[in-house]
Amino acid sequence: MKKLKNWDNKTWLSSKSYISQFNKFLKTKINFNKNSKILDIGCGRANIISALQKKYKFKNRPIGIDVIANKEVKKNIIFKRVDALKYLKKHEKYDLILIKQTIHFFSKTNLNHLLNLAKIRLNPKGKLLIFSLKTKNNKIPCFKKMRKNLEKSLKRDETLFKIIKKNLKKISYTNFNFKVNISKQKYVRMIRERYISCLLNMSNKEINLGISEIKSKYKNQIKFTDTLKCISCRK
Ligand SMILES: C[S@@+](CC[C@H](N)C(=O)[O-])C[C@H]1O[C@@H](n2cnc3c(N)ncnc32)[C@H](O)[C@@H]1O
């Protein structure tokens, strides 16, 4: 798969409101304190753990790892450009391991490796939180070809959820909902910058056709709910 670079590049996923609502949701799952140790796998620009660090001033700065080092990656965290599987083979233990919208980059076998290693890297009371797009009736605005690709990827995600369920015990499910209200112009820019994996392998021609479709299909302001399934697991 080509590399995803613009996922959180000035999109609703990097907005103050999204990060603050997301971190409020995390607080319902984790009792953060100054000693909490956090690892974010596939952290992108590290907006989430950076905001957590600002709020809780952890003694150990959260660690964010990603295979891509974005220029704008936040400075108040420790960023490492490394593959998750490689990183998890060594290093310390964490109270929270966060894997947000990243599992679809892994093969089924590697996902099992990732989960096995993540379990080893959790402190006794630590939690692993996995977030992924909801697979049924997903509301992300799409053009036809994009919807087709997205549905295919969501179908594969369902298989990945089964692997997770089999691998992890003491598992619970909840949803994180965020109400998106974005101008059509901004959303078109996000599509042009291929903000989501289902756009990565499309040709420029397909993207341009898709943009025309979005322009005629949606009003100037696009509103929808972005829903993530949250899988929570204790050691
Ligand atoms: C959709 S983005 C999500 C970014 C961030 N977690 C968020 O929710 O805003 C997925 C990220 O996973 C990273 N990624 C993919 N495979 C990875 C791997 N094997 N190890 C570490 N990071 C990986 C990608 O480079 C990308 O930045």
The ligand as an SDF file (V2000), in Angstrom:
LIG
                    3D

 27 29  0  0  0  0  0  0  0  0999 V2000
   -4.8790    6.4900    9.4020 C   0  0  0  0  0  0  0  0  0  0  0  0
   -3.3840    6.9690   10.1510 S   0  0  0  0  0  0  0  0  0  0  0  0
   -3.9010    7.2600   11.8050 C   0  0  0  0  0  0  0  0  0  0  0  0
   -3.0480    8.2570   12.5360 C   0  0  0  0  0  0  0  0  0  0  0  0
   -3.4490    8.5090   13.9910 C   0  0  0  0  0  0  0  0  0  0  0  0
   -3.4260    7.2750   14.7800 N   0  0  0  0  0  0  0  0  0  0  0  0
   -4.8190    9.1480   14.0550 C   0  0  0  0  0  0  0  0  0  0  0  0
   -5.7870    8.4330   14.3280 O   0  0  0  0  0  0  0  0  0  0  0  0
   -4.9220   10.3530   13.7840 O   0  0  0  0  0  0  0  0  0  0  0  0
   -2.5010    5.4420   10.2610 C   0  0  0  0  0  0  0  0  0  0  0  0
   -1.0280    5.6310   10.6050 C   0  0  0  0  0  0  0  0  0  0  0  0
   -0.4310    4.3250   10.8300 O   0  0  0  0  0  0  0  0  0  0  0  0
    0.9020    4.3670   10.3360 C   0  0  0  0  0  0  0  0  0  0  0  0
    1.3900    2.9860   10.1610 N   0  0  0  0  0  0  0  0  0  0  0  0
    1.0410    2.0960    9.2100 C   0  0  0  0  0  0  0  0  0  0  0  0
    1.7000    0.9270    9.3690 N   0  0  0  0  0  0  0  0  0  0  0  0
    2.4950    1.0750   10.4640 C   0  0  0  0  0  0  0  0  0  0  0  0
    3.4310    0.2110   11.1310 C   0  0  0  0  0  0  0  0  0  0  0  0
    3.6730   -1.0120   10.7010 N   0  0  0  0  0  0  0  0  0  0  0  0
    4.0870    0.6930   12.2070 N   0  0  0  0  0  0  0  0  0  0  0  0
    3.8660    1.9700   12.6400 C   0  0  0  0  0  0  0  0  0  0  0  0
    2.9850    2.8280   12.0520 N   0  0  0  0  0  0  0  0  0  0  0  0
    2.3130    2.3970   10.9790 C   0  0  0  0  0  0  0  0  0  0  0  0
    0.7480    5.1660    9.0370 C   0  0  0  0  0  0  0  0  0  0  0  0
    1.9790    5.6760    8.5790 O   0  0  0  0  0  0  0  0  0  0  0  0
   -0.2400    6.2540    9.4630 C   0  0  0  0  0  0  0  0  0  0  0  0
    0.4040    7.4180    9.9430 O   0  0  0  0  0  0  0  0  0  0  0  0
  1  2  1  0
  2  3  1  0
  2 10  1  0
  3  4  1  0
  4  5  1  0
  5  6  1  0
  5  7  1  0
  7  8  2  0
  7  9  1  0
 10 11  1  0
 11 12  1  0
 11 26  1  0
 12 13  1  0
 13 14  1  0
 13 24  1  0
 14 15  1  0
 14 23  1  0
 15 16  2  0
 16 17  1  0
 17 18  1  0
 17 23  2  0
 18 19  1  0
 18 20  2  0
 20 21  1  0
 21 22  2  0
 22 23  1  0
 24 25  1  0
 24 26  1  0
 26 27  1  0
M  CHG  2   2   1   9  -1
M  END
$$$$
